[in-house]
Amino acid sequence: MEKLASRDRAVTDDPSVNRKSEITSGYSLFFWELDRKKRLSGAWIPLIFFTITLFVISLASPVLALRKGDRSSDVTSLQKSLQEEGYFKGPVTGYYGSLTEAAVKKFQKAKGLNPDGIAGSETQQVIESRSPKSTSEPVDTPAVVESPASEAAPEPVDISPVQVAEDPVESASTPGILKRGDRNSQVASLQKNLQFSGYFEGPITGYYGVGTEEAVIKFQQANRLKSDGIAGPKTRATLESNSGNPAPVELAPLTPAITDDRRGLGNTTVILQRGTRNSAVATLQRKLQAKGYFDGPITGYYGSLTEAAVTKFQKAKGLPAEGVVDPQTQAALEATPPKPTPSPEATPDSVFNEQPFLEGQSSQEKNQENPFLEGQDSPENTQEESSLEGQESQENTQDNLLSQSTGMTLKKTIEGKISPKSIVHSGTGLFFAQNMMYNHSITVYNREYKLVKTLSDFVDLAKHGHAKMKGIYQGAPVEAAFSHNGNYVWVSNYQMYGPGFNNPGDDKCYPSENKDNSFLYKINTNTLEIEQAIEVGSVPKYVATSPDNRMVLVSNWCSWDLSVVNPEENREIRRVKLGRYPRGIVVDGASEKAYVAVMGSYDIAIVDLKDFSVDWLKNIGDSPRHLSLDPAGKYLYATLNGEDKVAKIELGSGQVIKKVATGQAPRSMVISDDGQRLYVVNYNSNTVSKISTSDMRVLQTVNVNANPIGITYDPQTKQVWVACYSGSIMVFQD
């Protein structure tokens, strides 16, 4: 799903720290006189015995100071405690690196202790006295992983991983009140609203950590509410009323100063300038793009490209060309009607010619418009990768996206209470969007872009043959696949919520951890009701059906295997072990072979569907994520999330014929019915690329809303539907 830093630098269980050398050193210090070849006087004897007593007491003490460089289970406990208190945002690794040291210092300062970054007895006692005992770890989606350096490196290295998802684990909270430590979909909605209003710039994790608390306090102060950092009914009502307004963002009066996070185009007293990062910048970029002055991706970050576009616009309008959006520039942007075509400086050829904006540039140049996305991926955490809220209304979005004289043009933008992780076409005119735990729903649309139904992920498992599971349970819809007659759709759930599900999976997991199994829903496309719930592996991700309708295949992220489900018997009949983080699946036309992308590797598994033996396509590329098969069954295509490329593989030889760069973090893709075009979503570039399969050229790239992650194709209408994780579905005509 994402480029896995953990694949390259996995944190392993380490043996206990050997402190023998430390004791020997201390021994020589205590008994330095014994090294001398002198007779001891009687006066020294009491002192020696006193020293021995102190030394023995120190050995008996259960509390040892922890400091940078240590690596043990004690460090693991320390990190968990600091995490629960909201001071540590990294993953629990057991290694005491710079992140842990900084968290300890922050805690010490807050508690009036000596902020030396060393967790001595006093610091540990204060931490233990405050930390609740818990069997689960509240995780603010990590931005950095701590890992000890390799043997060749003298210092520990902090590694910034590409996150695989942004999927929080639910926890209960007081009805109507959200506070630090809560972890549920309501917190995710709160974070989105705070992000929309310009107060929160972190990833959408669903966990109420210190960053969320600080954002709530800022919002409360700005709106003259009680600034306690608790999102009660009044705070949430005020926030939701603000967040319901379309962009440009109208921000409440701020005191005493306006920060970059809270600058917006809706407030005529504020200024946007280089370095600002919020949804108002995304709005600015769209306006400049519609007028033909900006040809970069919509990132929400005011970098050098945006500054150059503003300067160009100011020169054209006779304004001071300072590259800063002041009230005068803003007024000119609002007053000037959009140009029907881009300016000569940004013609369609220059914007959309094979590799627009990204091809041929250095890594630094690629990321200067959006530096905070570099090296990130986000929730299948990710990515959490944070969503840009405050998109313009549907009509404005359509007007502002550049359309081409030929190729893909925007037809419709669908919005609402959605956070689509995937979008799949039934083949008969229905489109299913899976909204995970952020909205706990599946939304169904028709070809007229109308919402047909919203399906809740609540299910009574006992009624579906799981007698031990009494009561109503809830899922988290991720991906979907249709039976080849279109009568049923199978939906995977990232995890289940309810009694008995106490060890949910996450994005960095191992089979030995015995994470909870989850369920696959079988939905009747005629009644749009859940008919069955079938238990599969831990954190099921992708789903595929065989053309002969004999099997449904599910890749299980945390149990590292493939579930084979019999759709007639509505049960799992086999598990096939594959290895670290299986993801995308495609089945050949004869229903004989299934190809499975194994993201924690460079390889693609070939599963024989007769005897379930496994062969391999080796060394295809870094972190293969999604797969598509051409109609003739001759070529296989794979998005390589770790390389930002798409690979074309000849199945006869098993060789990669060609790779092409499409954008940052290519995720899902879909192939046209004639096999001539591939459509690929680029998660971090906020673009969709159209590729010619014959020569692997990028024919066109179009900008879309933030975080495109799912895509499907309707051969009857020749339309491409794109699921944007930030909260919209965009439909393009091709």
N, C-alpha and C positions, 0 to 999 in steps of 0.2 A: 504494500500500500504506500509505502513511502520508503525513502532511502533510510536504511536502518543503520544508525551509528552503532547500535548494539551488536550488529553482525561482525563488525570489524574490531570492536573493543568491548567484548562482552565482560560484564562484571561477574566474576566467579566467586565461589565460596573460598575463603582463604583460611589457612590454618591459624590457630591461635598465635597471637603475637608472643614471640619468645623474648622474655625479659631477663634471661639469665645473665646476659652481658651487663645489663643495668645493675643487677644485684651484686655482681662481682666488683664492678666499679665502685659501688657504694661501700662494699665491704672494705676495700682497700683504703677508702677515705676515713671510715670509722676507726680503723685499726692501724693507722699509719705508724704509730709508735712501735707496733710489733715487728715492723720491718727493720727496726734498728737493733743492732746487736748490743743492747745495753740492758743492764738489770733495771727492772722497774722499781721505783720507790713505792712504799706503802701508800703514799698520798694519791698515786694514780689508780690504785685498784678500785675504789668506789666510783671514780669517774668512768672507768671502763665498764663496770657492771651497769651503771646508769645508762651509758650509751647503748649497751647491748639490749637493755629493756626497751628503750625508745625504738631501736631498730626492729625488734620483734613485733612491737605494736604496729609499726608502720607496715610490716609485711602482712599482718592480720587484717588490716583495714581493707574493706571491700571496695573502696572508692579510689580509683586511680585517675590521675589527671589525663584527660584526652586532649590531644593537640594535633596540629596540621602534620600530616604524614602517617598518622595512625590508621590502622585498618583492622577492625575487629567487630564482633557482635555488639560490644559496648557502644561503638560509634553508630551502629544501626539503630540501637535503642535511643541514642541521643538525637539522631536525625528524625526519628518518628515523633519524639516528644516535641522537638522544635517545630516540626511540621504541623502538629496538632495545635500548637500555640500560634501558628501563623507567621513564624519567623523564617522558616526554611521552605523554599519553593522548588528545590531540586528533587530528583528521585532518591529513594532510600537505597544507598549503595554499600554502606559499611565502610566507606573510605572517607577520611577526614581531609577534605581538600579546601580550596579557597572559599567555596560556596558555604561549606559548613562553618568555617572560621568566621566568615562575615555574619552568618546567622547567629552564632554564639555572641559575637560582639554586639550585635543589635539587641539581643536579649539582655545582655549584661547592662548595657546602657539604660534600657527601659526599667530594669529592676534595681538600679543604683549600685551595681557591682563594678568591680574593676574591669573595664572593657579590653582585656588582653587577648581575647579570642581563644583562650585556653579553658576547657571545661574541667575545672578543678572541683574539689569536693563541695565547696560552697555553691558554685554555679549549678552543679548537678542536683544538689539538694533542693534548690529553689525550683529548678525545672520539674523535678519529680513531684514536688508538693503542689504544682499547678496543673500538671498534665493529667487529663482524664485517662483512665485505663480503657483501652479499646483494642479490639481484635482486627480492626480495619484501619487502613491508612487514608486519611483525607488528602487527596492530591490536587493541588493547584497545578494544572498541566505544566510540566517542566519545560523551561526554556533551555536549560543546560544540564548535561549529565556530568557528574564528577567521576573521574576515573584516575587511578594511579598511573603514572607514566610507565612506559616500557622500560626494560632494564637499561637500555641505552640512554635514556633521558634522565637527567639528574633531578628534575623537578616534576611534580604531578601536573597533569594537563587537564584543563576543563574542555570538554568536547561539546559542541552545539549540535545535537542530533536533529535529523529531519523527523518530525513527529508523525506517528502513524495514525493518530486519530484524536478526536476531541470529545471523548465519550465519558461523561462523569458517571459515578456510581451513586445511585439515589440514597438519600438519608432523610429521615423524618424531621420535620420542623414544626414549630407552633403554628397553627392555622392563621394565615394572614400576616405572619411575621417571619422575615428572613434575617438571619444574623450569621456572624462569622462561625464557621464550622458546619453550616448546613451544606447539603450536597444533593441537589435534585434539579428537575427540569425548570422549576420556578426560578431558581437562581440563574439558570442559563438565559431565561427570558429577561430577568433583571439586568444581566450583563449586556444583553443586546440593546435594551433601552438606554442604558447608561452610555454605551458605545455610540448609539445613534445621536445622543445629546452632546457628545464630545467630552465625556468625563472619564471614560474607561477605554484604555487602549490595549488591554491584555487579550489573550485568546478566550473564546467562549468555552468554559470548562464545565459549568454547572456546579462548581465548588466555590463557596463563599469564603475566600481567603482574605489575606490582609490587603491585597490590591483592590478587591471588590469593596471592602470596607472603606478604604480611603476614598474610592470614587463616590460612594454613597455619602460620605461626610462632605465632600466637595459640593455635591449636588444639593445637599440639605442646607449648607451654608449659603449657597447662591440663591436658594429659594426661601430663605428665612424660616427654615424648619428646624426642629430640634436636631442638632448635629451630633447624634450619638452613634452613627454608623450602622444603625439597625433599620432595615427596610420594613417599616410597619405599614399599615393600610394607608395612612396619609401620605407618606413618602412615595409609596408605589403608585397611588392614584395621581399625584402630581407628576411623577415621572412618566406614567403612561399617557397622560394628557399631552405632555410635551412631545412624547415619542410618536404620537399618532399623526403629527403634522408632516406633510411631505417636505422634502428638501426644496429650497435651501433651509438649513437648520436655524430655527429661532431659539437663541439661547437666553436664559433668564439673566437679569443684571448680575454682574459678578463683582465681588469685593474681596480684597482691595485691588487686585490686578487680574488681567486676563492672560492666561497662559496659552501656549501653543495648542494644547489639547482642547481648549474651549473657544478658539477663534472660529467664526462662522460667517458665511456670506449674508445671512439674514440680519445681522446686526451691523448697521451702518457705521458704528464707531470702531469696529475692529479691523484689523489688517491681516491679510494672508501673505506670508513671505516664505522664503526658502527655509526648509527645516520643519515647517508645520506639517502635522500629520493628523488628519481627521476626515470625517465624511464631507465636510464643506470643501475640502480640496478636491475630493472626487467629483463633486458637483462642478467646481471650477473647471476641472479637466474636461468634463463632458461638454460644457459650454464652449470652451476653446476648441475642442475637437469638432463640434457641430459647425463652428464658424471657419474651420479650416486652418487653425493656427497650431494645433497640437496633434501629433501623430503617434504618441506613445501609448502604453496601456493605462487603463484607469486604475490607479493604485491608492489614491488618497494621500500620497506623500508628495510634498512640494520640493522637488529636487531641481537639478539644473535644467532638465528638459522642460519642466513646467515653467520655470523662471524665464527660459528663452522664449517660450510661447507667449507668456504675458508681455514680455518686452516687445515682441513682434506685433502683438495686438495694439499695444500702447503707441508704438510708432505709427501704425496705420491709422490710428484715430487722433493723432496729433497731441497725445498726452505725454507727460514726462515719462521717458522710457527707463524706469528704474527697476522693472521686474518685480514690483511689489503691488499687490492688489489693495489699493486704498479705496475710499468711498467713491472717488471720481471714476476710477477704473471699473469698479463694480457697477456703477450706474451705466457706463458705456456698454458693459457686457449685457446688462438687462435690456437696454434700449435697442441694441443692434439686432436686427433679425438674422437668423442663421443663413449662411450662404448655402445655396443648393448643392454646390460641389466644393471640394477642398481648394484652398488657394494654390497658386503655382508652386509655392514652396513645399506643399504637401499634397502632391497629386496622388490619385489612386495607385499609380505604379510604384511610387516611392513608399506608400503606406503599406500596401498589401502584396508587393512583389516577392514571392517565395518566402523569404525570411525577413519580414518587416521588423524593424526596431532591434531584433536580437541577433540576427545573423551577422557574422563578421565583426562583432564587438567583443571587447575583452569582458571577462567576468565582472570586473569592477564597473564598467560602463553599463552592463546589463542591469546591474542592481542599484545604480545610483538613484533611480526614481523611486525605489522601494527598498531601502537598505534593511528595514526590519524584517523582510521576508527572506533575506539571504540565509541559506542554510536551514530553513525551516520547512515543515510540511504540515505540523498541524494535528489531529483526532479522529485515522479513521476513528492523533489526537490532535488534531491535531493540534492533530493537529492541531485540534484545536491549531499556528497559522490563524490570525483572528479575522473574523468576518467584518466587512465594512457595512455599517448600517446607514440609514438615512439616504437610501437611494431615491432618485427623483420618481415622480409618479409615472405610471405606466406610459401615458401619452408622451411625457417629456423624454423618457428613456428611449422610446422609439424614434422620436425626432432627433435626439442627440447622437445616436449611434450612426457612424458613417455607413451608408449603404453603397453598394457597388452597382455599376451599370450592368455588369454580368456577375453571376455567382450568387453567393448567399446574401440575402437581404432580410432584415428583421420584419417579421409579420406581427408578432404579439409578445407581450410580456405579461405573465401571470404572476400575481402576488397574492398575499393573504397570510394566514397563520400557517406557514410552511417553513421547513428547513430541509429541503430535499437532498438526501444523500445519493439517490439514484432515481432515474426515470426510465421506464420500460414500456414499449409498445406491444399490445396484444396481438397485432396483426389484423385485428378486426375493428380498429378505430377507438380503442380505449387505451389510455395512458395512465400508468400507476406510478405515483411518486411516493417514495418511502422517506418519512420525516424523522426517523430515529427517536431518541428519548427527549429531544428538544421540543417536540410537539406530540409524541406518542400517537402517530396517526399514519394512515395511508390515504392520500388524496387521489381521486380518480377523475380524469377529464376525458372529454370527447374531442372529436376533430374540430368542433366549433369553439374550442378552448373553454368550454363551460365546465364548471365543477359538477360532476355527476353525483358524487358522494364522498363523504369523509368517513373512513373506517377507523374506529378506535382499535388499539392493540390490546384491549382487555379481553380476557378469555377465561372460561371455566375449564381448567385442565381435567378435572374429575369427569366431566361430561365427555371428554375425548379419550377416555380409557386410562387416565392416570389417577387411579382411585385414592392414592395416598396424598394427593395434593388437593386439599379441600379449599373451597373458596375461589375468589376471583384473583387472577394473576394478570400482570401487565408485561408487555414485551418492549422491544425497541427496534422497529423495522429498518433494515439496512438495504438489502438487495432483493430483486424479484426475478422470476423467470416464468414464462407461460408454457403450458402444455402445447403441443404442436397443432392441436385442434382449437386452441384458444379458449377452451371451456374452464380451465383452471389456471390460477396463478399461485406460485409458491413463493412465500416471503420469509426470509431469514430474519431472526431477531438477535441483535448484538448480545443481549442478556435478558433475563427474566427478573421480575420484581414480585416478591411475595414470600410467605413462610417457606423455609427450606432452602432458599437461595441466599446463602450467606458468604459465598466465596466467588464473587463475580470476576470474570476475566478482565483483562486490560490489554494495552497495546504492546507491552513487553512482558511476555509470559512464557512459561515452560510447561510441558505436560506433567512434570514431576510435582507441580504446584496443585494439581487436581482441581482446577477451576470448575465452577458449576457448568454443567451442560446447559444448552439452551434449546429453543424449539423452532421448528419450521411450520409456518401456517399454510394450510391449503384453503384457498379462497375460491368460491364459485363465482365466475365472472358474470353469470346471469342474475343471481340473487344478490351478489356482492356481500356475501356473508362468509365468515370463517367456518368451514365445515370440519376441519381436522387440525390438530396440533401434534406434530411428530417430534419426539426428542431426538436431537442430533448431538454434535460435539460442543466444545467450549468456544464461544465467540464465533458462531457461524457467519461467514461473510458472503462470498459469491454463491449464486445458485445457477444451475444449468439443467435443462431437461434433454433427454435423448430424443432424436426425431421419431423413433418408433414408440415413444411414450412408455417405455418399459422401466425407465429409471429417472430419478431426480438426484442430482449430485450437489453436494454442499461442501465447500472448503471451510474447515474449522481452524481458525487462526491460533487459538491457544492450545488445542490438543494436537496440532500439527498433523492433521489427517484429513481424509476425505470420507464423508458420510455417503453411503449409497442407500437411497430410499426406494422402496417398492411402492409406487403410487396406487396400485390396486389394493394392497394390504395396508397401506397407510402406516408403514413402520420402516425403521432403519434395518437393513438386512446385512450390512457389512461396513467395516471401517478399513480404510487403506492408509497405511502410514506413508507420509511423504517427506516430512522434514520441516524445517523452520519457516513458519508463516506462509502457508499456501493461500492463494488469493484467486486470481481469475481462472475461469474454466471455459472450455469450448469443446463440443462433441462433434465428431465428423458425421457426414451425411448418412453413412451406413450404420451408425450407432455402434461402431466397433471399438473406437478409441476415444478417450477423453484426454485433452491436453490441459495441464494445470500449471499455472505460474507459481513458482515457489519464491516468494519475495525475499526471504532471508538467504538467498543464494544468487548464482548467475544462471540457473538452470530451469528448464521446463520439464515436468514429468509427463510421461506418456503412459496412461493407464489402459490396459487391455480390459475391455468391458465383458469379456467372456470368462476369463479366469482371474482377473484383477491383479495380474502381474504388472510390474512397473519397469519401464525403460526410461531413458533420459535423452533430452536434447541438451548437450553440455555447453557451457561457456557462451550462452546467448548474449548476456549483458548484465549490467548491475541492477539488481532488484526488479526483475520482471513483474509487472502488476496486472495488466489486463491483456486479454487475448482476443483476436478475431481471426476467423478462417474464411478464405475466399470460397465462393460458391462451388468452384471446381475441386476444392480440397487439395490444391497443389501447394498453396502458400499459406503460411501462418504469420500473423502480425502480432507484435508484442510491444506494449509501452514499457520503457525502461526507466522507472522512476528515479533510479540512482544516476542516470546519465543524461536525463532530459532529452531522450531520443526515442524514436520509434524504429523497431527493427523488422525487416522482411526476411522470413526464413523459408528456404526451399525444403519441403518435407521429405522429398526423395533423397536428398543428400544430407539433410540435417544441418546445412550450412546457412549462415547469415549472408544474404546477398548484399544488403545495403542497410545503412542506418541513416536517419534524417533527424535533425534537431527541429523541434516544433515550438518550444517554449519551456518555461520553468515548471517542473513537476507535471509531466503529462500523466494523466490519470486514466479515465475510461475512454473508450473509442467505440465507433460503430462503423460497419462497412455497408456501402450501398447495395441494393439488391442485384445490380449487375456486376458488382465486385470491382468497379473501376475507381471508387473513391473511398477514402478513409476520412472520418471526422474525429478529431482528437481534442479533448478539453485539456487546457494547460492551467493547472490549479493556481500556481503562484503568479502567472503572467496575466490572468484574467482574460484569456483569449480562447478561441476555438480555431483550429487549423484544419484546412481541407487539403488532403494529400492525393496525388495521382498514384495509384498503386502500380502502374506500369513502370514508372521510372523513379518513384518515391520523391517527387518534387512537391514542395508546398505550393499549392495553387493560390491559396487565399488564407488570410488570417483576419478574423473579426474580433473586435473587443466585446466583452460581455460583462455582466455584473460580477461582483467579487466572488472568488472561489468556485469556479465551475468544476463540478466533480462527476456528474453523470450525464449520459447522452444516449439518445435513441433515434431511430430513423423510421419514417413512414413512407414506404415505397409508393403507395397510392397517391399521396399528395406531394411527394418529393420534399417533405419538410423534415428538418432536424430540430429535435427538442433537447434543450440543454438545461440541466438542473444546476442551479447556483446555490451552494450551501448557505450563502448569506441571506437567502429568503426569497428566491424567485425562480420561475421557469421561463426561458426565452425560446421562442419558436422562430426558426429561420426557414425561408423558402430558398431552395436551390434548384 
